[in-house]
Amino acid sequence: MIIEVLGVGDERSDELDAVVQDALEPGLRAAGVTVRRFDDPARMIARGIRRVPGLVIDGKVVCRGRVPTAAEVREWLAAAAQKAGGPPG
């Protein structure tokens, strides 16, 4: 699973990055989840994200323009894991 945190190097993007790290449980880390941070406006625009920050999980934009809760991120991660063939770990 690949998680992309998209922003412009601002405080909200930093906050989203921290929420994602908090949401990652040890089982997900062990399952090979990769978190990438991009502070590149061109990458955001290419993903259809016009307001920062943005969160992409396995190529799908799941959140844009706000910082979600860790619980929301966990739900999106669980859904992505199920779609990929079952829970990680």
PyRosetta script that sets phi, psi and omega in degrees:
from pyrosetta import init, pose_from_sequence

init()
pose = pose_from_sequence("MIIEVLGVGDERSDELDAVVQDALEPGLRAAGVTVRRFDDPARMIARGIRRVPGLVIDGKVVCRGRVPTAAEVREWLAAAAQKAGGPPG")
pose.set_psi(1, 136.9)
pose.set_omega(1, 178.9)
pose.set_phi(2, -118.5)
pose.set_psi(2, 125.7)
pose.set_omega(2, 178.6)
pose.set_phi(3, -111.6)
pose.set_psi(3, 129.6)
pose.set_omega(3, 177.3)
pose.set_phi(4, -116.9)
pose.set_psi(4, 125.2)
pose.set_omega(4, 173.5)
pose.set_phi(5, -101.6)
pose.set_psi(5, 116.7)
pose.set_omega(5, -175.9)
pose.set_phi(6, -110.7)
pose.set_psi(6, 131.8)
pose.set_omega(6, 179.9)
pose.set_phi(7, -160.8)
pose.set_psi(7, -161.7)
pose.set_omega(7, 179.8)
pose.set_phi(8, -130.1)
pose.set_psi(8, 25.0)
pose.set_omega(8, 178.4)
pose.set_phi(9, 77.4)
pose.set_psi(9, 24.6)
pose.set_omega(9, -178.4)
pose.set_phi(10, -101.2)
pose.set_psi(10, 178.6)
pose.set_omega(10, -177.0)
pose.set_phi(11, -63.3)
pose.set_psi(11, -39.9)
pose.set_omega(11, 179.8)
pose.set_phi(12, -65.4)
pose.set_psi(12, -37.0)
pose.set_omega(12, 177.5)
pose.set_phi(13, -66.7)
pose.set_psi(13, -39.7)
pose.set_omega(13, 176.2)
pose.set_phi(14, -62.1)
pose.set_psi(14, -41.0)
pose.set_omega(14, 179.3)
pose.set_phi(15, -63.8)
pose.set_psi(15, -42.7)
pose.set_omega(15, 177.8)
pose.set_phi(16, -62.6)
pose.set_psi(16, -42.4)
pose.set_omega(16, 178.1)
pose.set_phi(17, -58.5)
pose.set_psi(17, -43.4)
pose.set_omega(17, 179.3)
pose.set_phi(18, -65.4)
pose.set_psi(18, -39.4)
pose.set_omega(18, 178.6)
pose.set_phi(19, -64.2)
pose.set_psi(19, -42.7)
pose.set_omega(19, 178.8)
pose.set_phi(20, -62.3)
pose.set_psi(20, -45.3)
pose.set_omega(20, 179.3)
pose.set_phi(21, -61.2)
pose.set_psi(21, -38.9)
pose.set_omega(21, 178.3)
pose.set_phi(22, -66.1)
pose.set_psi(22, -36.7)
pose.set_omega(22, -176.8)
pose.set_phi(23, -74.1)
pose.set_psi(23, -23.0)
pose.set_omega(23, -178.4)
pose.set_phi(24, -74.1)
pose.set_psi(24, 115.4)
pose.set_omega(24, 178.0)
pose.set_phi(25, -84.5)
pose.set_psi(25, 157.9)
pose.set_omega(25, -179.1)
pose.set_phi(26, -53.2)
pose.set_psi(26, -35.3)
pose.set_omega(26, 179.1)
pose.set_phi(27, -63.6)
pose.set_psi(27, -37.1)
pose.set_omega(27, 178.5)
pose.set_phi(28, -69.4)
pose.set_psi(28, -41.2)
pose.set_omega(28, 178.7)
pose.set_phi(29, -61.9)
pose.set_psi(29, -41.4)
pose.set_omega(29, -179.5)
pose.set_phi(30, -68.5)
pose.set_psi(30, -24.9)
pose.set_omega(30, -177.9)
pose.set_phi(31, -81.6)
pose.set_psi(31, 2.2)
pose.set_omega(31, 175.5)
pose.set_phi(32, 90.6)
pose.set_psi(32, 28.2)
pose.set_omega(32, 176.1)
pose.set_phi(33, -70.5)
pose.set_psi(33, 132.7)
pose.set_omega(33, 178.4)
pose.set_phi(34, -112.4)
pose.set_psi(34, 128.9)
pose.set_omega(34, 176.3)
pose.set_phi(35, -109.9)
pose.set_psi(35, 126.0)
pose.set_omega(35, 178.3)
pose.set_phi(36, -120.9)
pose.set_psi(36, 138.6)
pose.set_omega(36, 178.4)
pose.set_phi(37, -113.5)
pose.set_psi(37, 129.5)
pose.set_omega(37, 178.4)
pose.set_phi(38, -126.1)
pose.set_psi(38, 119.8)
pose.set_omega(38, 175.2)
pose.set_phi(39, -106.4)
pose.set_psi(39, 65.2)
pose.set_omega(39, -173.2)
pose.set_phi(40, -136.5)
pose.set_psi(40, 108.7)
pose.set_omega(40, -179.4)
pose.set_phi(41, -56.3)
pose.set_psi(41, -35.4)
pose.set_omega(41, -179.4)
pose.set_phi(42, -63.9)
pose.set_psi(42, -39.2)
pose.set_omega(42, 178.4)
pose.set_phi(43, -66.2)
pose.set_psi(43, -38.9)
pose.set_omega(43, 178.7)
pose.set_phi(44, -63.5)
pose.set_psi(44, -46.8)
pose.set_omega(44, -179.3)
pose.set_phi(45, -62.0)
pose.set_psi(45, -39.3)
pose.set_omega(45, 178.7)
pose.set_phi(46, -62.4)
pose.set_psi(46, -29.1)
pose.set_omega(46, 178.9)
pose.set_phi(47, -89.4)
pose.set_psi(47, -0.4)
pose.set_omega(47, 179.9)
pose.set_phi(48, 82.1)
pose.set_psi(48, 17.8)
pose.set_omega(48, -179.8)
pose.set_phi(49, -98.1)
pose.set_psi(49, 114.4)
pose.set_omega(49, -177.4)
pose.set_phi(50, -100.8)
pose.set_psi(50, -20.9)
pose.set_omega(50, 179.1)
pose.set_phi(51, -123.7)
pose.set_psi(51, 140.1)
pose.set_omega(51, -178.6)
pose.set_phi(52, -87.3)
pose.set_psi(52, 154.5)
pose.set_omega(52, -8.2)
pose.set_phi(53, -88.7)
pose.set_psi(53, 177.1)
pose.set_omega(53, 177.1)
pose.set_phi(54, -132.7)
pose.set_psi(54, 150.0)
pose.set_omega(54, 179.1)
pose.set_phi(55, -129.1)
pose.set_psi(55, 128.0)
pose.set_omega(55, -179.2)
pose.set_phi(56, -123.2)
pose.set_psi(56, 130.9)
pose.set_omega(56, 177.1)
pose.set_phi(57, -122.4)
pose.set_psi(57, 119.3)
pose.set_omega(57, -179.0)
pose.set_phi(58, 49.9)
pose.set_psi(58, 44.6)
pose.set_omega(58, 174.9)
pose.set_phi(59, 85.0)
pose.set_psi(59, -4.3)
pose.set_omega(59, -178.9)
pose.set_phi(60, -107.4)
pose.set_psi(60, 126.2)
pose.set_omega(60, 175.9)
pose.set_phi(61, -71.3)
pose.set_psi(61, 120.5)
pose.set_omega(61, -178.7)
pose.set_phi(62, -108.3)
pose.set_psi(62, -16.8)
pose.set_omega(62, -179.3)
pose.set_phi(63, -157.7)
pose.set_psi(63, 140.7)
pose.set_omega(63, 176.4)
pose.set_phi(64, -148.3)
pose.set_psi(64, 142.9)
pose.set_omega(64, 174.1)
pose.set_phi(65, 78.7)
pose.set_psi(65, 7.0)
pose.set_omega(65, 178.5)
pose.set_phi(66, -157.5)
pose.set_psi(66, 166.2)
pose.set_omega(66, 175.9)
pose.set_phi(67, -102.7)
pose.set_psi(67, 114.7)
pose.set_omega(67, -179.9)
pose.set_phi(68, -76.5)
pose.set_psi(68, 170.3)
pose.set_omega(68, 174.7)
pose.set_phi(69, -80.3)
pose.set_psi(69, 162.7)
pose.set_omega(69, 176.3)
pose.set_phi(70, -62.2)
pose.set_psi(70, -34.5)
pose.set_omega(70, 178.9)
pose.set_phi(71, -63.6)
pose.set_psi(71, -41.6)
pose.set_omega(71, 177.5)
pose.set_phi(72, -62.3)
pose.set_psi(72, -44.0)
pose.set_omega(72, -179.3)
pose.set_phi(73, -62.6)
pose.set_psi(73, -41.3)
pose.set_omega(73, 178.1)
pose.set_phi(74, -60.1)
pose.set_psi(74, -40.9)
pose.set_omega(74, 178.3)
pose.set_phi(75, -62.2)
pose.set_psi(75, -44.6)
pose.set_omega(75, 179.8)
pose.set_phi(76, -65.0)
pose.set_psi(76, -37.9)
pose.set_omega(76, 178.7)
pose.set_phi(77, -66.5)
pose.set_psi(77, -41.9)
pose.set_omega(77, 178.4)
pose.set_phi(78, -63.0)
pose.set_psi(78, -42.4)
pose.set_omega(78, 178.9)
pose.set_phi(79, -64.3)
pose.set_psi(79, -41.4)
pose.set_omega(79, 179.1)
pose.set_phi(80, -65.8)
pose.set_psi(80, -39.0)
pose.set_omega(80, 179.1)
pose.set_phi(81, -65.9)
pose.set_psi(81, -41.2)
pose.set_omega(81, 178.2)
pose.set_phi(82, -63.5)
pose.set_psi(82, -42.4)
pose.set_omega(82, 179.7)
pose.set_phi(83, -63.7)
pose.set_psi(83, -32.2)
pose.set_omega(83, -178.5)
pose.set_phi(84, -81.3)
pose.set_psi(84, -1.6)
pose.set_omega(84, 176.1)
pose.set_phi(85, 120.7)
pose.set_psi(85, 18.8)
pose.set_omega(85, 175.8)
pose.set_phi(86, 125.4)
pose.set_psi(86, 167.9)
pose.set_omega(86, -178.1)
pose.set_phi(87, -66.3)
pose.set_psi(87, 142.2)
pose.set_omega(87, 179.8)
pose.set_phi(88, -71.4)
pose.set_psi(88, 158.6)
pose.set_omega(88, 174.2)
pose.set_phi(89, 103.4)
pose.dump_pdb("model.pdb")
